């Protein structure tokens, strides 16, 4: 259950109702965190927290979030001019109360999620497999955790996004296969087999991320592993 993008202004604008909506959502978040499952709730909360902080600092942003209503006079004149509910002082005070309640609640749960994230990250180690490629923007990522004897193999590539002043890297993972590591089938041997199979990457960057503890794979270990890989690739750039 994710919080709707415009939950603040959609539907009934009433403090008690919105409080109920938010607390029901945060109850799900807490249940997820107790299972050490970070996503999608952690990134979802970051979005809503930043959004509310922006609105708190610049209330004109509410114009974008509010549903618009056509005035009857303009409908008659076939003119698509909008009037907003923003003119209602009672509604604005109710929204301010909701924001004042929601921000510290989201912050508290974000801090809990961040602590779990940092703990998971502290239990993971990354190392290169074989010779390090000069090009790190694309390659392979191996992920393993106890008590599994198999290694999950992914192909990764990085993308840049941002504006002229700030650029950020994102990692996209595509699952390839599971490989069981043995004395004969080492990580280096797995890498060589990948080179033979996918000839478009003749000298791929290849990294292994090992977790010392077992965590939920998709909602926790995968997103943490992606961030660890992004840091490693960015540091080497």
Secondary structure as GFF3:
##gff-version 3
##sequence-region A 1 237
A	DSSP	alpha_helix	15	34	.	.	.	ID=ss1
A	DSSP	alpha_helix	41	57	.	.	.	ID=ss2
A	DSSP	three_ten_helix	59	61	.	.	.	ID=ss3
A	DSSP	alpha_helix	62	65	.	.	.	ID=ss4
A	DSSP	beta_strand	68	70	.	.	.	ID=ss5
A	DSSP	alpha_helix	72	76	.	.	.	ID=ss6
A	DSSP	beta_strand	82	84	.	.	.	ID=ss7
A	DSSP	three_ten_helix	85	87	.	.	.	ID=ss8
A	DSSP	alpha_helix	89	122	.	.	.	ID=ss9
A	DSSP	beta_strand	124	128	.	.	.	ID=ss10
A	DSSP	beta_strand	138	145	.	.	.	ID=ss11
A	DSSP	beta_strand	150	162	.	.	.	ID=ss12
A	DSSP	beta_strand	167	180	.	.	.	ID=ss13
A	DSSP	alpha_helix	187	197	.	.	.	ID=ss14
A	DSSP	beta_strand	205	211	.	.	.	ID=ss15
A	DSSP	pi_helix	217	222	.	.	.	ID=ss16
A	DSSP	alpha_helix	223	236	.	.	.	ID=ss17
###
